[in-house]
Each structure stands twice: as structure tokens, then as C-alpha cells.
């Protein structure tokens, strides 16, 4: 049996493995763009989105007589298989490519056409019976198919990211409740500030995560506006009347999203503002997650020569030379993911700005970085939740010792003694290495009972530090 088949185009002929379902345009792109080594197949969401777009287009074209109903049915059946996860290994084009995504669209057209030909009883490459461009791509252009598919792919990931963040938020809230009674030093600029509870600190983490969940949902709605039906530059060239509205309606049904056609298709064909905004939200999530991981690393530092207020789960050995050392590897890996997402956002921003006239040719790098950010962010959040946050323990004794030996209790004295007197006590305590309680007791300004009432961590956490106490 032959090992290869030959396909030809206006440039020339190319031999293809007889077993592959992609065609000459895909093979040219595979050879021309050995860039990242990351093929489309590594991002199933973009392949599924492309299949949904092609299915919706085939259904719309069949309804208005644009293509034969038998061809349309064959296309739809193949697209259903791709949506279910089949045939993805034939999507071989590199994620970053020249041509504004044309090679991605061609890859989809050829795979769908050749699979459909098989269902119709023909061999791959026998395009006289069903053509990648004339039939699978009928009434379409890369310039409306590709950005529409990217939007869908991002939306497919948005819900899992929100769900991952919700799990993290719940874990943080559970830890906040568990640590509610643990009094500790609150710090500003890495200096002792005022008393607080460890529970309140973790509650603040939970709140900041919850805020981002709401933002992701809000910004995701921007991506439901698509330019499908605009074809090359938004003028609907080569698309039959009535096709666009039908295609958008079918795509809404297939994807489960309430999609709407952009009011100005020319503007929508060149503008990547929705991607910039969504990436900006991912950057916001990354910045806040990274700050939280910084805090977890600081709070767990030591364990004896640092803060040591919390104990992170030990998940692996921390050193090849220092026995017993355990590192905060989970917060560290999340930090690194966050840095990558922030860097990806800059790439997306620059690529969106690089658009010229009626098209932005840099969409592939936008798709690659945005989908990569979503993928690694979801993974990182789940790892942080499961391998770190749920197992964090408080070292209540260490928290109490640091609080008792700190100068933050001087703040509690200020409402009763005045700022200057409290500052004098704080400076004396620092200079002598004694506690605030010891120095304040020697001042005879407050009785032992009053000091107990004012400086009790439990009282400060329950009622604040400005409770009224009569000064002698």
C-alpha cells in the first residue's frame, strides 16, 4: 500500500502521510512554523471551539442552500466527534504562526473535510466531493472564524477558573474560622503595628479571592460578542444573505453561551480589546495571588529563625544538603505561575496594539498566551488549595510569644495614656529588651488589673483596643 498521497495547490505539490487527515495547507504550515513546539492539539478548547464554529456554519449554510445538505450533515457529524475529543492529534499546526490564524483555520477545514470524505465513502484528498474551502469554509474567513473560536476557548476556561478560585476561597474561609481565636502581631511595612487575629488575616485572603471571581464573570461577558458572519473584514463578502444570523444562533446553541453578533463587524474584525481586558483581569488575579503567597511564605518562615506563625504542609524535602529542611514550594510555584501570567499579559497587550487597518495579524500569539495563562492559572490555584491552604496549621504559641514581646501593645495604651506617654513606654521597652507590660507596670500609670484588661489579646480581638479604662 502507498505510504503517501500527493496534494497540490497554486504553489506546487506536497507529499503527505496517507494516514493523516490534514492536507497540504496544514503541512506547509507545519514546516513553516516550527516555533514553540506546541501544536493546537495541546489546547483542546481551541479545537473544540473551531469544530463548533464549523458545525454552526454548516447548519446555517444548509438552511439557506449555500452547501448541499448531505455535505453539511457529514461536516456536522465530524464536528460532533471533534467536540467529543476525537481526532485532535491531527491538529498539528504550531500555536504561534504567521498569517493571522489562517493556518489554524486551514488545519480545521482540512481535517473536517477529509474525515467527512471518509464518511461519504471517499478517500482523503478527493476534494471534488467535499472541499475544505468551498464547503467546510463556505461563507467564512479565517478573520471571523479564528477570533470567534478564541473567544469561545477563553469562555470554556473562564468557568473552571472561577470554580478553582471558589474552592480556594472556601478553603481560606475554613482556615479563617479555625484561626479566629489566635491573636498575633499585625504588621505594616514589615514592622510591628497592631494586634489582630490570624483568622482575620486569612479572612482577608478569602475576600480578595472572592472579588476576583466576580470580576472574571463580569469581563467574560465581553467575549460573547463575536464577529462571525463578517468574513474577511466585516463586510460579509462571499456570505449568503441570512447566513450570519443563523450561524450565530446555531453557535449559541452548540456552545451554551448567549452569543451575539457585533453591531459593527468591521470594528470587531480588527479590535482585540476584549482579550486585553480579560487578560488584564488574569493579571489582577495573578498579582493578588502572588501577594498572598508572599505572605504565606513570610508567615511560615523559619521555622525558628523567622516568623513561624503558621506551618505549611510538608510536601517534599527542601534540600539536598541540609537535612530536615522543608521549603514553601507550593507558594513558590504559584508565585512563578503568577509572574508568567503577568508577562503573558504584556505580550497580549503589545500584540493587540500591533493591529493594522482592518485586521490584527498577531492574534495567534494572543490566543497562545491567553489560553496558556488560563491553563496554568487553573492548575496553580488547585495546587495551592489542595496541597497548601487546606493543610495550614497555626502555631498559636509562637503567635502569642511574638505578640507579648512586641511593641504593638503600646498602641493599646495610647487611648488611655496619650500618644506621647505610650511612645515613651515603647521606646523604653525597645531599649531595655523588656515587654510593654513590664515597662507600663513600672510607670504606675495603670494598675495591674487595668493593664490586664487593656492588654489582654482576647479582649483586644473581641472588642477592639479602644475600650474605656479609668486611668489612675
C-alpha positions as CSV (number, residue, x, y, z in Angstrom):
1,X,0.0,0.0,0.0
2,X,1.2,3.6,-0.7
3,X,2.7,5.4,2.3
4,X,2.0,8.8,0.9
5,X,-0.6,10.8,-1.0
6,X,0.1,13.9,-3.0
7,X,-1.9,17.1,-2.8
8,X,-1.4,20.2,-4.9
9,X,-2.1,23.9,-4.6
10,X,-1.2,27.1,-6.5
11,X,2.3,26.9,-5.1
12,X,3.1,23.3,-6.0
13,X,2.7,19.7,-4.7
14,X,3.4,18.2,-1.3
15,X,3.5,14.5,-0.3
16,X,1.5,13.7,2.9
17,X,1.4,10.6,5.0
18,X,-1.5,8.6,3.7
19,X,-2.9,8.1,7.3
20,X,-3.1,11.8,8.1
21,X,-6.4,13.7,7.8
22,X,-4.8,17.2,7.4
23,X,-3.9,18.4,4.0
24,X,-1.4,20.4,2.0
25,X,-2.0,23.8,3.7
26,X,-1.6,22.3,7.1
27,X,1.6,20.5,6.1
28,X,3.1,23.7,4.7
29,X,2.3,25.5,8.0
30,X,3.7,22.6,10.0
31,X,7.0,23.0,8.1
32,X,7.0,26.8,8.0
33,X,6.3,27.4,11.7
34,X,8.5,25.2,14.0
35,X,8.3,27.9,16.6
36,X,7.1,26.8,20.1
37,X,6.8,23.1,19.5
38,X,3.3,23.5,21.0
39,X,0.7,22.3,18.5
40,X,-3.0,23.2,18.5
41,X,-3.7,19.7,19.9
42,X,-2.3,20.8,23.3
43,X,-5.1,23.2,23.7
44,X,-8.3,21.1,23.2
45,X,-10.5,24.1,23.9
46,X,-9.5,25.9,20.7
47,X,-10.1,22.7,18.7
48,X,-13.5,22.2,20.2
49,X,-14.3,25.8,19.6
50,X,-13.3,25.6,15.9
51,X,-15.4,22.5,15.4
52,X,-18.4,24.2,16.9
53,X,-17.9,27.2,14.6
54,X,-17.7,24.9,11.6
55,X,-20.7,22.9,12.6
56,X,-22.8,26.1,13.1
57,X,-21.7,27.4,9.7
58,X,-22.5,24.1,8.0
59,X,-26.0,24.1,9.6
60,X,-26.6,27.7,8.6
61,X,-25.3,27.2,5.0
62,X,-27.5,24.1,4.6
63,X,-30.6,26.0,5.7
64,X,-30.1,28.8,3.1
65,X,-28.9,26.5,0.3
66,X,-25.3,27.5,0.5
67,X,-24.0,23.9,0.5
68,X,-25.6,20.5,-0.2
69,X,-27.4,19.1,2.8
70,X,-25.6,15.8,2.6
71,X,-22.2,17.6,2.8
72,X,-23.5,19.7,5.6
73,X,-24.6,16.6,7.5
74,X,-21.2,14.9,7.0
75,X,-19.4,18.0,8.3
76,X,-21.7,18.3,11.3
77,X,-21.2,14.6,12.2
78,X,-17.4,15.0,12.1
79,X,-17.5,18.2,14.1
80,X,-19.6,16.4,16.8
81,X,-16.8,13.8,17.0
82,X,-14.2,16.5,17.4
83,X,-16.2,18.3,20.1
84,X,-16.3,14.9,21.9
85,X,-12.5,14.8,21.9
86,X,-11.8,12.7,18.8
87,X,-9.2,13.4,16.1
88,X,-7.4,16.1,18.0
89,X,-4.0,14.6,17.1
90,X,-4.5,15.8,13.5
91,X,-4.4,19.4,14.6
92,X,-0.6,19.8,14.2
93,X,0.0,23.5,13.4
94,X,2.1,25.4,15.9
95,X,0.1,27.8,18.2
96,X,2.2,30.7,17.1
97,X,2.1,31.2,13.3
98,X,2.1,33.9,10.6
99,X,-1.0,34.6,8.7
100,X,-3.4,35.8,11.4
101,X,-4.5,32.3,12.2
102,X,-5.1,31.2,8.6
103,X,-3.1,28.0,9.1
104,X,-5.2,27.1,12.1
105,X,-8.4,27.6,10.1
106,X,-6.9,25.6,7.2
107,X,-6.0,22.8,9.6
108,X,-9.6,22.6,10.8
109,X,-11.0,22.8,7.3
110,X,-8.8,20.0,6.0
111,X,-9.2,17.6,8.9
112,X,-13.0,18.1,8.9
113,X,-13.1,17.7,5.1
114,X,-11.1,14.5,5.0
115,X,-12.9,12.9,7.8
116,X,-16.2,13.8,6.2
117,X,-15.0,12.4,2.9
118,X,-14.4,9.1,4.6
119,X,-17.9,9.1,6.0
120,X,-19.2,9.7,2.4
121,X,-17.1,6.8,1.0
122,X,-14.2,8.8,-0.4
123,X,-10.5,8.8,0.3
124,X,-8.7,11.7,1.9
125,X,-7.7,14.4,-0.6
126,X,-10.6,13.6,-3.0
127,X,-11.8,17.2,-2.6
128,X,-14.0,17.2,-5.7
129,X,-16.6,15.5,-3.5
130,X,-16.2,17.8,-0.5
131,X,-13.8,20.7,-0.4
132,X,-12.0,22.2,2.7
133,X,-12.5,25.8,1.4
134,X,-15.6,25.6,-0.8
135,X,-17.6,23.5,1.6
136,X,-16.2,23.4,5.2
137,X,-15.2,27.1,5.0
138,X,-18.2,28.2,2.9
139,X,-19.3,31.7,3.8
140,X,-16.4,32.1,6.2
141,X,-13.0,33.6,6.5
142,X,-10.2,33.0,9.0
143,X,-10.8,36.6,10.1
144,X,-14.2,35.8,11.6
145,X,-13.8,32.1,12.4
146,X,-10.5,32.3,14.3
147,X,-11.3,35.2,16.7
148,X,-14.7,33.7,17.3
149,X,-13.1,30.4,18.2
150,X,-10.6,32.1,20.5
151,X,-13.4,33.8,22.3
152,X,-15.2,30.5,22.9
153,X,-12.0,28.8,24.0
154,X,-11.4,31.5,26.6
155,X,-15.0,31.3,27.8
156,X,-14.6,27.5,28.1
157,X,-11.8,28.1,30.6
158,X,-13.3,31.0,32.5
159,X,-15.8,28.9,34.4
160,X,-13.2,26.3,35.6
161,X,-11.0,29.2,36.7
162,X,-13.9,30.7,38.7
163,X,-14.6,27.3,40.2
164,X,-11.0,26.8,41.2
165,X,-11.0,30.2,42.8
166,X,-14.2,29.4,44.6
167,X,-12.6,26.3,46.1
168,X,-9.6,28.4,47.2
169,X,-11.9,30.9,48.8
170,X,-13.8,28.2,50.7
171,X,-10.5,26.7,52.0
172,X,-9.3,30.1,53.1
173,X,-12.6,30.8,54.9
174,X,-12.4,27.5,56.7
175,X,-8.9,28.3,57.9
176,X,-10.0,31.8,58.9
177,X,-12.7,30.3,61.1
178,X,-10.2,27.8,62.6
179,X,-7.7,30.6,63.4
180,X,-10.3,33.1,64.7
181,X,-9.0,32.9,68.3
182,X,-5.3,33.1,67.5
183,X,-4.0,36.5,68.5
184,X,-0.9,37.8,66.7
185,X,1.1,40.8,65.6
186,X,-0.3,42.7,62.7
187,X,2.4,44.4,60.6
188,X,2.8,47.3,58.2
189,X,6.0,47.9,56.2
190,X,7.3,44.7,57.8
191,X,7.2,46.5,61.2
192,X,5.1,45.6,64.3
193,X,1.9,47.6,64.0
194,X,-1.3,46.5,66.0
195,X,-2.7,43.3,67.3
196,X,-5.0,41.2,65.1
197,X,-6.1,37.6,64.8
198,X,-4.7,35.1,62.4
199,X,-8.3,34.3,61.4
200,X,-8.8,37.9,60.3
201,X,-5.7,37.7,58.2
202,X,-6.9,34.6,56.4
203,X,-10.4,36.1,56.0
204,X,-8.8,39.0,54.1
205,X,-7.2,36.4,51.8
206,X,-10.6,34.9,51.2
207,X,-12.3,38.2,50.5
208,X,-9.7,39.2,47.9
209,X,-10.1,35.9,46.1
210,X,-13.9,36.4,46.1
211,X,-13.6,39.8,44.5
212,X,-11.7,38.3,41.5
213,X,-14.3,35.7,40.9
214,X,-16.9,38.4,40.4
215,X,-14.6,40.3,38.0
216,X,-13.9,37.2,35.8
217,X,-17.6,36.7,35.4
218,X,-18.2,40.3,34.5
219,X,-15.4,40.6,32.0
220,X,-16.2,37.2,30.4
221,X,-19.4,38.7,29.1
222,X,-17.4,40.9,26.8
223,X,-16.3,37.9,24.9
224,X,-19.8,36.8,24.0
225,X,-19.8,39.5,21.3
226,X,-18.4,37.8,18.1
227,X,-17.7,38.8,14.5
228,X,-18.8,35.5,12.9
229,X,-20.5,36.3,9.6
230,X,-18.3,39.3,8.8
231,X,-15.9,37.1,6.8
232,X,-12.7,38.9,5.7
233,X,-13.0,42.4,7.1
234,X,-16.6,42.6,8.4
235,X,-18.3,43.4,5.1
236,X,-19.9,39.9,4.8
237,X,-18.3,39.3,1.4
238,X,-19.0,35.8,0.0
239,X,-21.6,35.0,2.7
240,X,-25.2,34.5,1.5
241,X,-27.9,36.7,3.0
242,X,-29.2,35.4,6.2
243,X,-26.3,33.1,6.9
244,X,-24.7,35.2,9.7
245,X,-27.6,35.4,12.0
246,X,-28.3,31.7,11.6
247,X,-24.7,30.8,12.2
248,X,-24.5,32.9,15.4
249,X,-27.8,31.3,16.6
250,X,-26.5,27.8,16.0
251,X,-23.2,28.5,17.6
252,X,-25.0,29.8,20.7
253,X,-26.9,26.5,20.9
254,X,-23.8,24.4,20.5
255,X,-21.6,26.3,22.9
256,X,-24.1,27.1,25.6
257,X,-23.2,30.8,25.6
258,X,-25.6,33.6,24.7
259,X,-23.6,34.9,21.8
260,X,-24.4,38.0,19.9
261,X,-23.1,39.4,16.7
262,X,-21.1,42.6,17.0
263,X,-23.0,45.7,15.9
264,X,-20.1,46.9,13.7
265,X,-18.4,43.9,12.2
266,X,-15.6,45.9,10.6
267,X,-14.6,47.3,14.0
268,X,-15.0,43.8,15.6
269,X,-12.7,42.2,13.0
270,X,-9.7,44.3,14.0
271,X,-10.3,45.1,17.7
272,X,-8.8,42.8,20.3
273,X,-10.0,44.9,23.3
274,X,-12.0,42.1,24.8
275,X,-8.9,39.9,25.0
276,X,-6.8,42.8,26.5
277,X,-9.5,43.3,29.2
278,X,-9.8,39.7,30.0
279,X,-6.0,39.3,30.2
280,X,-5.9,42.3,32.5
281,X,-8.3,40.5,34.9
282,X,-6.0,37.5,34.8
283,X,-3.1,39.8,35.6
284,X,-5.1,41.2,38.6
285,X,-5.7,37.7,39.8
286,X,-2.1,36.9,39.4
287,X,-0.9,40.0,41.3
288,X,-3.2,39.3,44.3
289,X,-2.5,35.6,44.4
290,X,1.3,36.2,44.3
291,X,1.0,38.7,47.1
292,X,-0.9,36.2,49.2
293,X,1.7,33.5,48.5
294,X,4.4,36.0,49.6
295,X,2.5,36.4,52.9
296,X,2.3,32.7,53.4
297,X,6.0,32.3,52.8
298,X,6.8,35.1,55.3
299,X,4.3,33.9,57.9
300,X,5.8,30.4,57.7
301,X,9.4,31.5,57.6
302,X,11.9,29.9,60.0
303,X,10.6,27.7,61.4
304,X,12.6,29.0,64.4
305,X,14.6,32.0,63.0
306,X,11.7,33.6,61.1
307,X,8.1,34.5,61.8
308,X,7.0,30.9,62.2
309,X,3.4,31.8,62.9
310,X,1.9,29.2,60.5
311,X,3.1,25.8,59.5
312,X,2.6,24.9,55.8
313,X,2.1,21.2,54.9
314,X,5.5,19.5,54.2
315,X,5.1,18.1,50.7
316,X,8.7,17.3,49.8
317,X,12.3,17.5,51.1
318,X,13.7,21.0,50.8
319,X,17.4,20.5,50.4
320,X,19.9,18.0,49.1
321,X,22.5,19.2,51.7
322,X,20.5,20.5,54.7
323,X,18.7,17.6,56.4
324,X,15.2,18.2,57.6
325,X,14.8,21.5,55.7
326,X,11.3,22.0,54.2
327,X,10.6,24.8,51.7
328,X,7.3,26.5,50.9
329,X,7.4,25.0,47.4
330,X,3.7,25.4,46.7
331,X,3.5,29.1,47.3
332,X,6.8,29.4,45.4
333,X,5.4,27.6,42.3
334,X,2.3,29.7,42.4
335,X,4.4,32.9,42.5
336,X,6.2,31.7,39.4
337,X,2.9,31.0,37.6
338,X,1.7,34.5,38.5
339,X,4.9,36.0,37.1
340,X,4.3,34.1,33.8
341,X,0.7,35.3,33.6
342,X,1.8,38.9,34.2
343,X,4.4,38.5,31.4
344,X,1.8,37.0,29.1
345,X,-0.4,40.0,29.7
346,X,2.2,42.3,28.4
347,X,2.6,40.1,25.2
348,X,-1.1,40.2,24.7
349,X,-1.2,44.0,25.2
350,X,1.6,44.5,22.6
351,X,0.0,42.1,20.1
352,X,-3.4,43.9,20.4
353,X,-1.7,47.2,19.8
354,X,0.0,45.9,16.7
355,X,-3.1,45.5,14.6
356,X,-3.2,47.4,11.3
357,X,-6.2,48.7,9.5
358,X,-8.9,46.0,9.1
359,X,-7.1,43.1,10.7
360,X,-4.8,42.2,13.6
361,X,-2.3,39.6,12.3
362,X,-1.0,38.9,15.8
363,X,-4.0,37.0,17.0
364,X,-2.1,33.7,17.3
365,X,0.2,34.9,20.0
366,X,-2.8,36.4,21.8
367,X,-4.5,33.1,21.7
368,X,-1.5,31.2,22.8
369,X,-0.7,33.4,25.8
370,X,-4.2,33.9,26.9
371,X,-5.0,30.2,26.8
372,X,-1.7,29.3,28.4
373,X,-2.4,31.8,31.2
374,X,-5.8,30.3,31.9
375,X,-4.4,26.7,31.8
376,X,-1.6,27.3,34.3
377,X,-3.6,29.6,36.5
378,X,-6.3,27.0,37.0
379,X,-3.7,24.3,37.8
380,X,-1.8,26.6,40.2
381,X,-5.0,27.6,42.1
382,X,-6.0,24.0,42.5
383,X,-2.5,23.0,43.7
384,X,-2.4,25.9,46.2
385,X,-5.8,24.9,47.6
386,X,-5.2,21.1,47.8
387,X,-1.5,20.9,48.7
388,X,-1.2,24.0,50.9
389,X,-4.1,26.0,52.2
390,X,-6.3,23.1,53.4
391,X,-3.4,21.8,55.5
392,X,-2.1,25.0,57.0
393,X,-1.7,24.9,60.8
394,X,-1.3,27.8,63.2
395,X,1.5,27.9,65.8
396,X,-0.6,29.6,68.5
397,X,2.3,29.6,71.0
398,X,4.6,31.3,68.6
399,X,2.0,33.9,67.7
400,X,1.4,34.6,71.4
401,X,5.1,34.9,72.2
402,X,5.8,37.3,69.4
403,X,2.7,39.4,70.3
404,X,3.7,39.5,74.0
405,X,7.3,40.5,73.2
406,X,6.4,43.1,70.5
407,X,5.8,46.8,70.8
408,X,2.3,46.6,69.3
409,X,0.7,46.7,72.7
410,X,1.8,50.3,73.0
411,X,-1.0,51.1,70.6
412,X,-3.5,49.8,73.0
413,X,-2.1,52.1,75.7
414,X,-2.4,55.3,73.6
415,X,-6.1,55.9,74.1
416,X,-5.6,55.7,77.8
417,X,-2.2,57.4,78.4
418,X,-1.9,59.6,75.3
419,X,0.4,59.1,72.3
420,X,3.5,60.6,73.9
421,X,3.3,58.6,77.1
422,X,2.7,55.4,75.1
423,X,5.6,56.2,72.8
424,X,7.9,56.7,75.7
425,X,6.9,53.3,77.1
426,X,7.5,51.7,73.7
427,X,11.0,53.3,73.3
428,X,12.0,52.2,76.8
429,X,10.8,48.7,76.2
430,X,12.8,48.5,73.0
431,X,15.9,49.9,74.6
432,X,15.8,47.6,77.6
433,X,14.5,44.5,75.8
434,X,11.6,44.2,78.2
435,X,7.9,43.9,77.4
436,X,5.4,46.7,77.1
437,X,3.5,45.2,80.0
438,X,6.6,45.3,82.3
439,X,7.5,48.9,81.5
440,X,3.9,50.1,81.7
441,X,3.5,48.4,85.1
442,X,6.6,50.2,86.4
443,X,5.2,53.6,85.3
444,X,2.4,53.3,87.9
445,X,0.1,55.0,85.4
446,X,-2.1,51.9,85.3
447,X,-2.9,49.2,87.8
448,X,-2.2,45.6,87.1
449,X,-5.9,45.0,86.7
450,X,-6.2,47.8,84.2
451,X,-3.2,46.5,82.2
452,X,-4.7,43.0,82.2
453,X,-7.9,44.5,80.8
454,X,-6.2,46.7,78.2
455,X,-3.5,44.3,77.1
456,X,-5.5,41.1,77.0
457,X,-5.2,39.8,73.4
458,X,-8.6,38.2,73.7
459,X,-10.2,41.5,74.8
460,X,-8.4,43.4,72.0
461,X,-9.6,40.9,69.4
462,X,-13.1,40.7,70.7
463,X,-13.8,44.4,71.5
464,X,-11.0,46.4,69.8
465,X,-8.2,48.2,71.5
466,X,-10.0,51.4,72.5
467,X,-12.1,50.1,75.3
468,X,-12.6,52.6,78.1
469,X,-10.5,52.1,81.2
470,X,-10.1,54.6,84.0
471,X,-6.6,55.9,84.3
472,X,-5.1,56.4,87.8
